[in-house]
């Protein structure tokens, strides 16, 4: 179905689901069955409380958040590597390996960012004149002690080797492309990464190829505001970001086609979500049920649009499949016609040769009959 970031139809949905997942800790309502899980699945989460083994503590639960994204990256990377050396695998996956890897990296970006922030977050407890720093997830554990120390080291490695380079790559690669084309500098490493970046920048116009990097930067800002600010400040950041995005998408032709409408709709949904949740927190709504109903409407419309996107891709895929079959049938029919025509031509040539031979024989017999009387005289 080609549901990848290279098409652009799911980019707005991924950003919407990532922001909703970031702001879930601030929700005062209970999780909505299935719809909350739908948002969690887009963020590569199960969406339910799980306990894989007895004695699973906060360290294990947080550390296991790294496993699933790394596993997906390993599988796709292995497939791309094998496709270089085996032609059968290359023909099987076609040209979709790089867009699929790019999509998985974007889906797991917010999950890794949230996990890193959770590991690095602290809580300070003051007792008389002394103050102690504890891990925010487990207030019984002193910061950088016991199992938190290896988690901290892992989070730092992921932050400086994956999260920050990935963000800077999508944000600065368009500038490097332009500088490379302008000054004609020999940057061979840009050519190697260009197919990977084209998977992200393909749906956008040339002036807005930096848009994926801007969305990543907004994710980082909102994630930090949720983790280290009060709820009112965090929702203020969300409102500011949504207004900037809606203005840019409305007055600037970001995409090459009409996908702008989808992104504007999802951004408006985030703005409405911020109003509903903030209204519930401040007591502007009469009850939490109203906030829950509002979230049901917001989640439902996103799920319906997602189903519409899948239907659209399925329809396009079916049309392409039908066109492919029609072209195949047309080639078979044309081949049969040309084969029949060649057989008919061969038959005509054979018949014409036989007629010519018969004419030659009959003409020689006529000449001999005419010459015999002359010889007798």
N, C-alpha and C positions, 0 to 999 in steps of 0.2 A: 504493500500500500504506500510505501515511501513516506511514512510519518516521521520525517526527520527535520532538523533545523534548516536544511538546505532548501526546503520548499517555503517555509515561513509561516505556515498556517497554525502551527502549534507553539510558536515562540511566545506569543502573548499569553497563552494558557499556561505555559511553564512559568513565566514570570508571576502571573496571578497566583498559581498554586504555591510557589516558593514564598511569596509574601504572606499569604494566608497561614502557611505553616510557621513562619517566623513569629507571627502575632498570636498564635494559639495560646501561649502561656498567659496572655492578658485577657483571654475570654473568661467571662464569669458564668457562661452557660455550659451545660454538659455537652459532650461530643454528640454529634448527630449521626446515628447509625447509617452506614453505607456511604453517605455523602462525605463525611469526615474521612472515611477510609479511602474514598476516591482521591481526595486531596493528598492523603499520605502516600498512596501508591505512586502518584506523579513525583513525589519527593523521595521515592525508593525506600519508604517506610512501610511496615506492616499495618500500622494504624490501630493495633491492639496491644494490650499489655501482655508480655510474654516472659516466661521463665524457662530457660532451656535446661537448666540443671539445678539441683539443690545447692543452696548456698550462693546463688548468684547475687552479688552485691552491686553497688553503684559503679565500681571500677570496671567490672566485667560488662555490665550493661552499656556503659559509655564506650569502652574499648571496642566492643563488637560492632559499633556503628561504622567502623572503618572497613570491616571485612567485606560486606556485600558490594560496595562500589569498586574496591580493588579486585574482587573476583570478576566482576563484569568487564573491567578494563583488561584484565589478563586474558579473558576468553576472546574478546574482540582483537586485542593486539596479537594474540597467537594466530587467529584466523588471517589477519593481514600479513603476518610474517610467512605463514604457509602458502598464501596466495602468490607470493613472489617466486616461490620455488616449484610450485605444482600448478600446471596449467588447468587441470580439472577443477581445482578449488577456485582458481581465478575466474573461470567461466561460470562456476556455480554462484558465486557471490556478486559477480558483475562489478559495477562501480559504486555500490552502496556501502562498502566497508568503512570508508572514511566518514561519510555523513552519519552513519550509525554510531561510530566511535565519538564523533563530535556531539551528537545528541546525548549519549550516555554521560559524557563529561559535564555537559550543562545540567543534566538532571541531578547528578551527584554533587554539583558544586555547592549548592545551599546546604545539603546534608553534611558535607565535610566542614563547611563554614560554621554551622550551628554546633557541631561536635567540638571543633577547636575552641570556640568561644566558651562552651560549657566547661571544658577542661581547664581553661585559663582563668575562669571567673573565680572570684574570692569573696569571702564574707569575713568581716572584721568584728570581733567580739571584745568589748572592753570590760575589764573587771578591776575595780578600784583604780590603781594607777597603771596597771598593765593592760596591754591590748594583744590579742592573739588573732592570727590570720588562719582561717579555715577554708577548706574547699566548699564552694557554694552548693554543690550537689549533696555532699555529705558533711553536715556541720560537726560530726564527731571526729573527722579526720583533719589533722593539721596539714596545712598546705606544704606540698613537696615532701611528703613523708609516705612511707609504706607503698601501697600500690599506686598512689597518685603520681609519684616521681616518674615511673616509666610512661604513664599516660601523658604527663607534661612533656617529656622528651619527644614522644611520638607526635604530639600536637604541634610542637615547634618545627619538627621535620616536615610535616604535612603543610604547615603554614608557609614556610620559606621555600619549599620545593614544588608545591602544587598550587596552592591557593593564590599567593601573590604573583608568581610567574604567569599563571593562566590569566589572571585579571589584567596584568600589564601587557600580555601578548595580544589579547583582543582589543585593548584600548589603544595601543601604540602601533600595531602592525599597519594600519592604513597610512600613518605618517611615514613609516619606514618605506612603504611601497612608493609613495609619492617622491620621497627624497631619492630613492634608488632610481626612479624613472627620470627625475630632473637632473641629477648630477651624474647619472650613468655610472654609478659606482658598482664595483663587482662584489655584490653580496650574495654569494652562492647559497648561504644558509636560508635566505629568504625564498629561494626557488623551492627548497625542500619543504618548507612550511606553507607555501602558498595554497596547495590543494586543501590542506586542513583549514586554513582561514577562509577560503572560498566557500566551504560548507556553511560557515556562519554568515559571511557577508554577501553570499549570492543573492538572497531575496531583496536586498536593499539597493537603493540607488547609490551611485558612486560617491555623492556628497555625504551619504549617511552610512558608510561602511563601518564607521566607528560605533554605531548604535549598539551592537551586542556588548561592547566594552562598557558603554555608559550604563546599560542595564545591570551589568555585574557590579559596577561602582555603587549604584543605588541599592543593590542587595546588601553590600557591605555596610553602607551607612545605616540602613534600616535595621540590620541585625545588631549592630553595635548600640543603636538607640534602644532597642528592646532589652538588651542585656544590661546596659549600664545607666539607663535613664528611667525616670518615672513614667507611668503609663500615659499621662497627659502629654509629656514631651515626646514620647514615642509616636503617639497618634498625630501630633503636630508635624513631625517629620514625614509621616505617611501622607498626610494631606498635601504638604508642600511638594513631595515627589510626584504624586498623582496629578496635581495641577500642572507641573512642568511637563510631564509626559503627554497629558491631554492637549496642551497648547502646542507642543511640538508636532504631535501626530495630526492635529487638525489643520495647522497652517503650513506644515512642511510635508512634502511628498517623500516620506521615509522609505516606503516600499515601492517596488517597481509596478505592482498591481494594486488591487483594492483591499489588500490585507490590513491596511490602516484601520478599516472599520472594526475588524476583530480586536485589534489592540486597544482601540479607543473604548470599546465596550467593556473589555476586561479591566481596564484602568478605572472606568466609571464604577464598576462593581467594587473595586477596592476602596474607592471614595465613599460609596454607600456603606460598605462594611465598617469603615472607620467611624462614620457617623452613628451607626447602630450600636457598636460596641462602646464608643465613648459616651453615648447617651445613656447607656445602661450603667456604666461606671459612675457617671455624675448624677444619676438619679433622674434624668430627664424623661426616661420611659417609665410607664406606670408599673411594669413588672418585667422580670427576666424572661417571661414567656414571649413578650413582644420582640425582644432581642433574638430569642431562639427562632421565632417565625421569620424574622428578617434574614437570619443566617440560612434558614432552610431555602428561602427564595433565592438568595445569592448563590448558594451551592448548587441548587437545582438548575438554574439557568446556565451555569458553567458546565454542568454535566450534559445538559441538552445540546449546548453548542459543541461540546466535544463529540457527542454522537453524530451531530451534523457534519463535523469535520471528517470523521471516519467514513460516513456515508459518501461524502464528496470524493474522498480519495478512492473508495471502492468503485464509485461510478466512473471516475477517470481511468482507473486501472482496467475496468471491464471494457471501456471504449478502446483503450490501447490494445487490449487482448483481442477484441473483435477485429480491429484494424489489422493486427498482425495475422490473424487467421484469414481474413479476406485477402491480404496481400499474398499469403502462402497459397491459397486456393487460386488466385489470379495467376501466380507463377506456374502452378501445376497445369492449369487450363491452357495458358499460353505455350507451355512446353509441349503439351499434347497437340495443340494446333500446329505448331511449327514442325513437330514430328510427323504429323499427318501430311502436312504440305510437302515436306521433304520426301516422304514416301510416294506421294502423288507425282512429284517432279521426277523422281527416279523411274517410276512406272511409265510416265510420258516419254522420258528419254529412251527407255528400253523399247517402247513401241515405235518411236520414231526411227530408231536405228534398224529395227526389224523391217519397217516399211521401206527404208532407203535400200537395204540389202535386197529386198524383193524387187524393187524397181530396177535396180542394177541388173539383176538376173534376167528379168523380163526384157529389158532393153537389149541385152546382148543376144538373146534368142531372136528377137526381131531383126537385128542386123544380119545374123547368119542366114535367116530365111530370105532376106532380100538379096544377099550376095550370091546364093547358090545358082540362081538362073543365069547370072552374068558369067559365071564360070563355065556353065554348060555351053553357052553360045561360043 
